[in-house]
Amino acid sequence: MNDAFTYNGGRVDPGESANIRYGISETYLGDPVRIPVTVINGERPGPTVFLSAAAHGDELNGIEVVREVAHDWDHSVLHGTLVCLPVMNVPGFLAQERYLPIYDRDLNRSFPGREGSTSARRMANQIYTNFIEPCDLGVDFHTSTRGRTNMLHVRANMERDDVARLARAFSSNVIISGEGPAGTLRHEATENEIPTITVEMGEAHRFQRRLIDRALTGVASVLAEFGLHRDSSVHWPGWRTVIDTDDEKTWLRADAGGIVDMKRGRGALVEAGEVICTITNPFKEEEDIVTVEAPFTGLIVGVLENPVVYPGNPLCHLVGLSSDTLTALERERTTETSRSDLRRKANGPDRE
């Protein structure tokens, strides 16, 4: 029999589920600030896994991933416990802002939190001690900041075997290795022996269904790998690259202010020397056009969406690929193209 999941003020016994609105702070009027938490405690023993989203209040894709796992999936044979936190930054979510609208604090630089400290650290402390600390591992969902978008990828400290196992289980094509900044949920949880990864996916202020579905596949793969859903299987993404040195990745930044014409999008494979974008002034004068080329062959992981820049603003995040990975990626895309051609032939000519 599994153990009860306990938090300050309540418990969820084996075989039970609970939807909790847990108070983590108060508003200017003294009303409670409550975060939604769903705890699903299986009858059978197994790991305790947290799924969290919206540490930044305008990052919405992960919210739908966590909600669907909590409320649409069948957990009747769950081995272990799921702790689902779809909206951690409730004040930011209500205002549709990235940061806590309380002196612009970043909740995801405030973990594990501390009693008697700033408002952000007090909130982080309530979340961490009640719902993160009891867990064995976790997945924290994010999107890019507004004005940019990311292809789905994992960020994880791949120097740790326990984190590397979790990152690979999520089955993303790209894993970017690193400890992560101090105060982030994944950094602090991992430091406290709770292996945690960040999943980056898409852009702020959106539900992007294809990315949500892809992330759900990743969650199912993690639950299979760690034995929570034993009838499921671990998913292999077809190809994978792990970026673990700085010379394998770069942010390309604007060297001029102006209006950006982006030639390649999120997830595109670009060759060394290929034009990624141009920057022009309002008059499109030829002598003032700035051309931005790929410094090496690689994959565009993150890209600008808002087409205006100052000098120094990021344009795209490019990661390098090994020759073996390039071959696997090209093979996959050739197969996808062939399947698309077959579907078009099967459906007959397009009709107006």
Secondary structure, DSSP 8 states (H G I E B T S, - for coil): ----EEETTEEE-TT-EEEEEEEEEE-TTS-EEEEEEEEEE-SEEEEEEEEEE-SSTT--HHHHHHHHHHHTS--TT-EEEEEEES-S-HHHHHHT-SSBTTTTB-GGGSTT--TTS-HHHHHHHHHIIIIITT-SEEEEEE---TTEEEEEEEEE-TTSHHHHHHHHHTT-SEEEE----TTSHHHHHHHTT--EEEEEEE-TT---HHHHHHHHHHHHHHHHHTTSSTTS-----S--EEE-SGGGEEEEE-SS-EEEEE-S-TT-EE-TT-EEEEEE-TT--GGG-EEEE-SSSEEEEEEE-S-EE-TT-EEEEEEE--HHHHHHHHHHHHHHHHHHHHHHHHH-S---
